[in-house]
Every structure is written in structure tokens, then in C-alpha cells.
Amino acid sequence: MQEVDWSRWRRTARGYELIPPDGCPRGHRWTRDGPGRPAQRSVTCGCTPDRRHLVWVCPTCATYCAQGCVDVGAWASSTVPVGVSPDRRAAL
């Protein structure tokens, strides 16, 4: 599993929140723990030499957001859960 990019987190009055990507609708909050914490997964992708991306799944809209990805269409179908269409993929 890849390291978490902590620069994507911000401190708020309610605790730490991960800054959601542009692919998630405005107003979604990702928290460091509890029910607002996004699920963490990984995918294999052809856009980078290491071929692996840490993926956060939005707890509100279920968008799969890949950390460090530049081409969400290059994800290996064997590592993407069934039913996750390209419109539910985003890059962090």
C-alpha cells in the first residue's frame, strides 16, 4: 500500500478533513475517522511507472479518487471493483 499524502488534509474545528477532489460534488466532507472517513483501496494503473495508486472512496457519492493519477481511464479492470464506471473515477 502507498503512503498517504498528508498535504491533502486540512485541520478544521471538527478535526482533520481530507480535501475532496474536483470530481466529488461541492460540499462533501472527508474526515480522518468516523462515518465521514473515505474507504481506502488501491488500483493498478498504466499512467505512472510504479503502476499503483492509493484510492479513496467518497463516503457520500462513492466516487473512487486516485492519489497521483493522471489518467483514470488507464485503471486495470482487474483491480477496479465491478460497477465502478469511468464517471465515478477522479484524480486527487
N, C-alpha and C positions, 0 to 999 in steps of 0.2 A: 504494500500500500504506500502511496506517496505521502509526503509531508503536507500538512495543512498550511496554506498561505495565510498567515495571520494578518497580513496587511489588508485583507478583505473584511476584517472585523472592526467594529467601532463600539466604543463604550457609550452607553446611554444611561438614563436614570433608572431604567428597568434591568440593567445588566448589559452584557455583551450581545451584539447582534451582528450577524453576517450580512454584508451588503449584497442584496439580491442582484442578479444580472438584469440587463435590459429586457431579456426575454420573459421575465415574470411581470405580471401586471402591477401597476403602481399601488403601493400601499402594503405589499406583503412584507412581513417581518420574520426574519430568521433569528432564533435565539440560540444561545450556546448550549442550553439544556432545556428540559421540559417539553411540552407538546409543540412548541414552535421551532424545535431544532430539526433541521433538514436531515433526512437519512443520508448515509454515506455509502457510496458504491464505487466501482471503477469500471472503465471500459477500455478496450483496445482500440487504437485509432491510428490511421496512417499519416496523420498530419505532422507528427514530430518523430525524431529519431528513437526516443525511448518507447514509443507506441502505447503508453499507458496514461490515462487521465483519472484523477480523483473526480468523482461526480457527486454533486449534492442534489437531492431530490426535494423540491419545494413542498413543504407540508400543506400548503394551501391549494396550489394548482397542479401539483405533480409534474412540473417541468424538470427535466434532467439537465443540470447545469454543470458542464465540464470545466474544471480548472485548467487553464493553459491551452485550451483547444482553439484551433483556428479554422477548423472545418468540421462542423457537427455531422455532415453527410458522410464523412470518412470512417465512422464508427463501425467496427466489425459486428456484423449481425449476430455472431455467436455470443457476444458479450452484452448486447442490449436486450433487456427483458422484452418478452413478446408484448406487442401492443403499444410500444413507445414509438410513435410516429415522428418523423422529422420536425413537425411543427411543435412538438413537446420537448425539443432539444435546444439548449442555449449554451453559450460560452461565457465563462467568468473572465 
